[in-house]
Amino acid sequence: MKIEKYHSFLNEALNFDDFKSKLSDENTEIKKDLLDLIKETLEETNPEINAIDVQDFISDYIAGGKESNMIDKLISDNDIFNFYLKHQAEIDELLNNLGYLDESPKDNDVYSLYDIVIDGTKESVLSSMKKIKKEIFK
C-alpha cells in the first residue's frame, strides 16, 4: 500500500502551494518567490515536473554554492540586483542573522558596493534554498 502511495505522490500533478504551506514563517516571501522561480525554470525543460525533480534541483543548487546560476531569472547581476530590491528587508535581516554583514567585504572577495549587494543576495538565496530543502523535504 505504501508503494502505491509513494508512486502516486511522484506522478501526481505537483502543487507548489503544498510546498509553500510547509514553509516556516521566517523569510517566507523570499522562499515563496524562489519556489516560483524554480517552478518556472523546471517547466521550461519539462512541463511535467514532480517532487523529486524539485528536490534534485535544490540539492544541485546547494552543491554548486552561491555561484550557482541554475535559476533562470537569477543568472545575471541585474536580475540578482532586482531580486534584492524586491526582498531588501528580508535579505538584509537574513544576512545580518548569518553574520555576513559583520565580515569584511575583502573576506568575500568583493570590492564595490554593487558587488557586495550581489554577493550578499547570492548568499541569502543559498541560505534560503537550504531552508526550503530542510522545511519541505525533511
C-alpha positions in Angstrom: 0.0 0.0 0.0 2.8 2.4 0.8 4.5 1.8 -2.6 1.3 2.8 -4.3 1.0 6.0 -2.3 4.6 6.9 -3.0 4.2 6.1 -6.7 1.1 8.3 -6.7 3.0 11.1 -4.9 5.7 11.0 -7.6 3.4 11.1 -10.5 0.6 13.3 -9.4 0.5 16.9 -10.6 2.8 18.9 -8.5 1.1 21.6 -6.5 3.6 24.3 -5.4 1.1 25.7 -3.0 1.5 22.5 -0.9 5.2 23.2 -0.8 4.6 26.8 0.2 2.3 25.8 3.0 5.2 23.8 4.6 7.5 26.8 4.8 8.2 28.3 8.2 7.3 31.9 8.9 11.0 33.0 8.6 11.8 34.8 5.3 8.6 33.4 3.8 8.4 35.8 0.8 11.9 35.0 -0.4 11.3 31.3 -0.1 7.9 31.5 -1.9 9.5 33.6 -4.7 12.3 31.2 -5.1 9.9 28.3 -5.4 8.0 30.2 -8.1 11.3 30.8 -9.9 12.3 27.1 -9.5 8.9 26.1 -11.0 9.4 28.4 -14.0 12.9 27.1 -14.6 12.0 23.4 -14.4 8.9 23.8 -16.5 10.9 25.3 -19.4 12.6 21.9 -19.9 9.9 19.6 -18.6 6.3 20.6 -18.2 5.5 17.5 -16.1 7.8 18.0 -13.1 7.5 16.1 -9.9 8.7 16.5 -6.3 11.9 14.5 -7.0 12.8 17.0 -9.8 12.3 19.9 -7.4 14.3 18.2 -4.6 17.1 17.3 -7.0 17.2 20.8 -8.4 17.5 22.3 -4.9 20.2 19.8 -3.9 22.2 20.6 -7.1 21.9 24.3 -6.5 23.1 23.9 -2.9 26.0 21.7 -4.1 27.0 24.5 -6.6 27.2 27.0 -3.8 26.4 30.7 -4.1 27.9 30.9 -7.6 25.2 28.5 -8.9 23.3 30.1 -11.8 20.7 27.5 -12.4 17.6 29.6 -11.7 16.7 31.3 -15.0 15.7 34.7 -13.6 18.6 34.8 -11.1 21.5 34.5 -13.5 22.6 38.0 -14.5 23.8 40.5 -11.9 20.9 42.7 -13.0 18.3 40.0 -12.1 20.0 39.4 -8.8 20.0 43.1 -8.0 16.3 43.3 -8.8 15.6 40.3 -6.6 17.5 42.2 -3.8 15.4 45.3 -4.3 12.2 43.2 -4.2 13.2 41.5 -0.9 15.6 44.0 0.6 14.3 43.9 4.1 14.2 40.1 4.4 17.6 39.7 2.7 19.2 42.3 5.0 17.7 40.6 8.0 18.9 37.2 6.8 22.4 38.4 6.1 22.6 40.0 9.5 21.5 36.7 11.1 24.1 34.8 9.1 26.8 37.3 10.3 27.6 38.2 6.6 27.3 41.9 7.4 29.9 41.5 10.1 32.6 40.3 7.7 34.9 42.5 5.7 34.0 42.7 2.0 37.5 41.5 1.3 36.7 38.3 3.1 34.1 37.6 0.5 36.3 38.8 -2.4 34.1 41.8 -3.2 35.4 45.3 -3.6 32.5 47.5 -4.7 29.1 48.3 -3.1 27.3 46.8 -6.1 29.3 43.6 -5.7 28.5 43.5 -2.0 24.8 43.6 -2.8 25.1 40.9 -5.5 27.3 38.6 -3.4 25.1 39.1 -0.3 22.0 38.3 -2.3 23.6 35.2 -3.7 24.4 34.2 -0.1 20.9 34.8 1.0 19.5 32.8 -1.9 21.8 29.9 -1.0 20.7 30.1 2.7 17.1 30.2 1.7 17.5 27.2 -0.6 18.9 25.2 2.3 16.0 26.2 4.4 13.5 25.3 1.7 15.1 21.8 1.4 15.0 21.3 5.2 11.4 22.5 5.6 9.9 20.8 2.6 11.9 17.6 2.2 12.6 16.7 5.8 
